[in-house]
Amino acid sequence: MDWNIFWRIFSLVFLVTAIPVAIMIILEKRSPFKTIAWILVLILIPIIGLVFYLFFGQEYRKQKLFSRRGVKSLSRIRKLSTKQLREINQTHLKLDNDVLGKKNIIRLLLNNSNSLLTTGNKCKILNNGNETFEAIFEAVQTARHHIHLEYYIFENDKIGNRLKDLLISKSKEGIEVRILVDDVGSWGLKEKFLNQLRNSGIEIYPFMEVRFPRLTSRVNYRNHRKILIVDGKIGFTGGINIADRYLEGKPKIGPWRDTHLQIEGDAVATMQVIFAADWYFVINENLTGKQYFPPLSEKQGTPVQISASGPDSDWKSIEQAYFSSILNAKEYVYLTTPYLMPPQNIVSALKTAALSGVDVRIIIPEKSDAITPKWCSFSYVEQFLEAGIKIYFYQKGFIHSKTLLIDNSFSTIGTTNLDFRSLETNFEINAFIYEKKFARTLLKHFNEDLRNSREIKLNEWTKRMWHFKLRESLAHIVSPMY
């Protein structure tokens, strides 16, 4: 081989691919960590790096590729949110001290995602698959008008077929059934399974189909939301998808520990708005009317804000709520996440809270369903321990819960992992709850998970073999590209 010719060709390829794309990445004004990571990939492997960037690296939030414009149900929520922003400091808005103490977060979510604060709610924490699926099937059985489902993973397995059969039965009763599934997360659904649903009158569509030539603009933005709504009155969200693993666990990992949330009341209307916006995005059909959006009761109950985040929103609303609530913590911050790969602002907030004397504890799995994210999660442990944050490795299988609990009165349960992809790229949904009673219940579950975990000590962690540290450091370098 003539090496001179090879290097000339390589240099030409480098000039026409890596350099222009690197300039484009710089002009996008991303975080320095993401910018450096992508430029490094483009320099070291120009052609492969370019392909990888086109598939996974493009930023579409600022380009407004995903728009909620045209979704009629959003207009009323925006008006009510604006009204609440005006009234939040007025005495006639009947909120107790627990809620008023978190006015900054309430205002933030009203501003960045029109997350209406509703009080007429009853919330129930569902631990693991057994409790969740039992509650889901019971709620679906009660449907009288419609059932709306939106899931990242819907498997063609035992629990998936059981739910499919029930939905077909309800559809034959005349109940409207609409389903959105993420095209990547639910890739395994075959045409036979889908046709059984469609032939029974059920509408089911993939969210963001990954097909050439549109693949490069869609594969990087996944709908990670888990939403079930029955008659606009009962809603579910949290970490649990429709899959047997939440009941049976997985080989080599063990039981699958997760947390879900059932809501009855006014907050379901705001969940419905999020589903309606996604439905409109997929098939350009507006869902309107009292049958989908019952009038808000404004009764006394558990105060809840439902917030959606993703490339269809102007702000990283859930990330901002995490950041603000952590920085404003006075007593404790208790976090559970299956993947610990937070953006730098969340890292700084957690360290700042701990160094300020706040009791910060994080539970992550020791066994994981994804190797590289596991190593990357471990790469954050040492710096967190040095800041006084307590890290616990869950021992009783794989913990997939996504919860945050602060100061006895504020908590959130949802679909958002504490990682780059969830906070910055994926379509996510979280419920933010302002109530001491609810927080006490969530704290009991957190403490139970602590008892099934082992605390990691700094002197133990720093004595690990060098090759463990090396692979974690390499995973950390590429984490901004996840």
N, C-alpha and C positions, 0 to 999 in steps of 0.2 A: 504494500500500500504506500502511495506517495503521501507522506504526512503533511507536506506543504499544502497539497490540494485539500486534504482533510481539514486542516486548520483554517484555510481560507473559506471553505464551505461553512464550517462551524461559526466562524466570525460573522459571516453574512447572515446566517440564521439568527445569531445572537442580536445583530443590529436590527433586523426587521421584525423580531418578535419580542425579546425580553425588554429591550430599552423602551420602545413605545408603550408597552403595557405597564412597565414600571412607572413611567411618567404619568400614565392615566391613574394608577393607584395612588400616587402622591397627590394628584389633583383632587381625588375624592375626599381628602382630609379625614381619613379614618383615624383610629387611635394609633399612636406610634408603634405599639406592639404588633398590631395586625399589619401595618404598612411594612415594617422591617421583616416580618416573617414571610410575607408574600414576595418581597423583592429578593430575599435570600433564596427562595425556591426558584425564582425566575433566573437568577444569576447562575446557580449551581446546575440546574437542569432546564435549560431554556425551552426546549420543545415540549417536554413532558410537563414542565411547570406551567406553560401557557395553556395547555389542554386542561390541566387541573384547575387553573384559575377560571377558565371559561365555564367549567362545570360547577365549581363550588365557591368561587371567590367573589362573584360580582355582587355589588351592593345596590339594591333596588328600592330601598326605603325612600331615598331622596328623589328617585326618578318617578315616584308615584305610579309604579307599575300596577299596584294593587290599590284600588280606590273604593271607598264606601259611598261615593256620590251616587245618588239615585235611589238609595235605600230609604223608603218612606218612613219606616218605623224609627229611624234615627232622629228625625226632626223633633218629635215630641220629647225624646230623652234629652236632646240638647237644650230645649226650652226649659225643661224642669231642672236641669243641671245649672243653667244660668240663674234661675230663680233661687236655687239653694245657695249658690255662691253669694247672692245678695243677702240672704236671710241667715247665714250661718252665725253671724254675730248678734242677731236680734233675739230678744228674749222670748218671743212668741213661737220660735222653733223649739219644740219640746224635746230636748235631748238631755240625758243625765250627765253627770260629771265625768263618767268613764269615757263617754263619746266626745264631750267638749274638750277633754284633755288631749285628744288626738286631732284637733281641728286642722293642724297643719297638713296631716296626711289626707284628711277628707278633702280639703281644698285642692291639694295636689292632684288627687285622682279625678276630681271634678274638672279641673283645668286640662289635664293631659289626656284624658280618655272619656270625658263625659260620664264618669261612673257615678250614677245616681245613688245617694244614700237612702236606703229604705229601712223602715223600722218594723213593719208588719211581717216578721219572719219567725219561723221555727226551724232551728238547725240541729242536725244530728250527725255526729261523727261515726263513720262506718270503718271498722278496722278489718282489713284484709278482704279477700275475695268472697268468703262465705257470707259475711254480713252484707257486703255490697250487692252481690248478685241476688240474694234473697230479697233485699229491699227494692232492687230494680224490677224484678219479676212481679213483685206484689204491686208496685206502682203501675207497671204496664198493664196489668190485669184490670186496673180500675179505669183505664182510658175510655172516655166517652166521645171525644172529638178528634184529637190528633196525638201522635207520638213523633217526636223529633229526636234523631240521634246523630251525633257527630263524633267520630272516633279516629284516633291515629291508627290503632290496630283493631281489626275485626277479623278473627281467625275462623277458618273452616274446621273447627274442632268440636268437642262435645258441648261446651258452653255456648259457642257460636251457633251451633245448629239448634240448640235448645231455644235460644233467643230468636233465631230465624223462624222456627216453627210457631212460636208464640206471636210474633209480629204478623205472620201470614194469617193466623187465626183471627187476630184483631182486625186485620185489613178486610177479611171476609165479613166481619160484622159491620163494615162501613166506616171504620176508623181510618182517618188519613195517616199514612206512615211515610215519613221522609227521612232518608239516611244519606249522610255524607261520610265518606271514608277517605283517608289520605291514600294517595295512589302508591306511595312508596311503603308506608307502614303496613298497608293491607294488600301488598303485592300478591300474596298467596291466594287471594280469592279467585276462584275459577268461574268461568262463564256459566257453568251449570248451577252453581250456588247463586250467582247474581240473577240468573233467569228465573229461578224458583221464586225469588222475591218479586221480580218485575212482572211475572205472569200472574201474580196474585194481587196486582194493583199497587204495589209498593214502589215508590220512586227512590232509587238509589243511584248516586253519582260519585265518581272519584273526584277528589279535590286536587287540582293542579296535576293533570295527567302528565306523566313524564314520557313524552314521545318526541322523536326527531321530527322536524328540525328545531322544535321549541325546547328541547331538553335542557340546553345550557341556561335558559332563563328561569327554569322551574325546579330543577332537582335540588337546589340549595334552600328552598323555602317550603318547609313542610308544616302541615297542619297537625300540631301536637295536642290540640284541644280534645278533651273528653267531655261531651255534653249529652245529657238525656233530659228531655222535657216532656211532661205529660199534661196535656190540656192547659198549658200555660200556668199551672198551679204548683206542680211538683218538679223540682229540678235536681240533677246530680252533676257533680264535677269532682275532679281529684286525679289521683295517679293511676287508677285502674282502667285498663283497656278490656276489650272482650276477648279473652283468651284463657285457656286452661291453666297456664302457668300461675295465675293468681289464686288458683285452688290447689294445684298439685305441685307447685314449685318446678325446678328444673334440675336435671342431673348435674352433679358436681357443684351445684350452688346451694341446693336445699330449698326450704320453704321460701315463698315470695311474700315479704312483709310490705304492706301498703296501706295508704289512708285515703278514704273517699269522703265526700260530704253530700248529705241530702238536705235540701232546702224546700220548705213549703212557705209560700207567701209572696210578697211583693218583689223580692229580689229575682224571682223566676222570670219576671217580665224583662229585666235587664239581660238575663241569660238568653231569653228569646230574641232580643234585639241582635245579639252577637250571632246567634244561629241564622237569623233572617238575613243579616249582612253577608254571611258566608254563602247562604243559599242563593242570594241575588248575584253574588260574584260568579257562582258556578253556572247557573242556568238563566240568569237575568229575569227572575220572577220575584215580585214583591209579595211578602206575606203581611197582610194588614187586617185589622178588624178586631172586635172584642173577643172573638172566639180564640184568637191567638194571644191577645194582650188584654186580659181582664183589667178593669179599673183598679188603680192602686187603692188599697184599703187605708194605708197610713195608720194602722193599728199599732199599739205598743207591742214590742217583741224584741227579737235580737236585731240590732242594727248591722246591716251588711252593705258593702259596696262590691259590685262585680266589675272587675277590670279585665279588658282584653288587650293584648299586646301582640305586635307583629309588624310585618312590612306594610300592612294596610293602615297603620296608625302613624301620626306625625311624631309621636314621642315614644320613647322606651318606657312606657308607663309603669309596668310592673317592676322593672329595674329601679326606676326612680323612687317608687314606694318602698322597696327594700332599703335603698340607700338612706332615705330620709328617716325611716322608722328605726334603723340601726343606730344612726348618729344621734337620735333623740332619746335613745334608751337610757333609763336611769338605774335600773336594778339588774335586769338580765336580758340576754338574747339567746334563745334556744332554737337551733336550726337542725333540720333533718333533710338530707339530700342524697340521692344515689350517685351523683357526679359532682365533684367539688372542683370546678374550673371557672371561678368567678372573674369578671372583668376587674380591672385595676381599681376602679372607684369603690367597688364592693369590698375588695381586699383591704383597701385603706380604711373604709368605714368600720369593718370588723376589728381591725387592729386598733384603731383609735378608740373604739368603745372599750375594748379590753384594757388598754393602757390607761383609760380613764377610771378604771375600777369596776366596770360593768362585768358581770359574770357571763362570759360568752362560751357556749358549748355547742359543738357540732358533732352530729352522728352521721357517719358515712359507712358504707359496706366494706368489709374486708374481702369478701368474695364478690365478684362482679360479673355481669353478663357481657361486658365490653372491656377488653384487655387494655387498649391504649388509653381510654378515658380513666381507667383504674390507676394506671401508672401516673397519669397527669394529675389526678386527684391527690395521690400520695406526694407529688412534688410540692404541694402547698403546705404540707403538714408541718415541716420544720419551722418555716417562717411564722406560722400561726402559733405554734408552741412557744416560740421565742417572745411573742407579744403577750403571752399569758392566756391565750385561747385554749380551752380544753377540747381535745379531739378524742372521739370514741369510735372504735371499729365494731360494727354490729357483728355478732357471732352466730345468731340463730337463723342462718340462711342469708338471703339477699334483701336489703332494705331499699325500697323504691319510693318511700313516702317523700312528699315535698311540702314541708310545713315550716312555719316561722312563728315563734311565740315570744312576745315582748311584754315585760312588766305587768303581768296579771290581767291585762285588759285589752290587749291587741294581739290578733293572730291572723294568719292566712293559710289557707289550704287551696291547692290548685294543681295545675299541670306543669308548672315552671320548675325546672331543675336549676340549681345554682351553677350554671355554666354559660359559656359564651353563646352557644347556639340557642338555648331556651330564652335567654334574656335579650338577645340582640337580633335573632334571625327568624325563629319559628313563630307560628301563630299559637298563642297561649291564652289561658284564661285562669284567673285566680279570684277567690272570694276573700275579701278582707272583712273581718268580724271584730266588732267593738263591744265586748261584753265579758265581765269577770267570770260569770258562771260558765260560759263556753270555754274561756281560757283555762279555768281550773280543770275541766274535763280533758282538754288537750294536754295539759301538763301531766295529768295522771298517765296518759298514754306515752308521753315523752319519757317519763321516769321509768315506766315499764321497759321501754326500749333501752334506756341506760343500763338497767339491770341485766339486759341480754347483750351488753357490749363490754368491751375492755378498753380502759383508758390508756392512751399512748403517752408515755413520758419522754421528755426531751433527751435525757441521757441514754435511754434505750434506743431512740430513733436515730441519734447521731452515730451510734456504734454499728450500724448496719454495714454489710459488705459493700465495697465500692461499686460493683456492677449493678446493684439495685439502684444506687444513687444516679448512676450514669443513664440507665434506661428511663428513669423518672425525669431527669433533666432534659433528655431528648424529647420525651413526650411533652414536657412543658414548653419547649421551644416551638413546637408545631401546634400547640393548643389554640392560639388565636385563629387558626384556619379551620377549626372544627365547625 
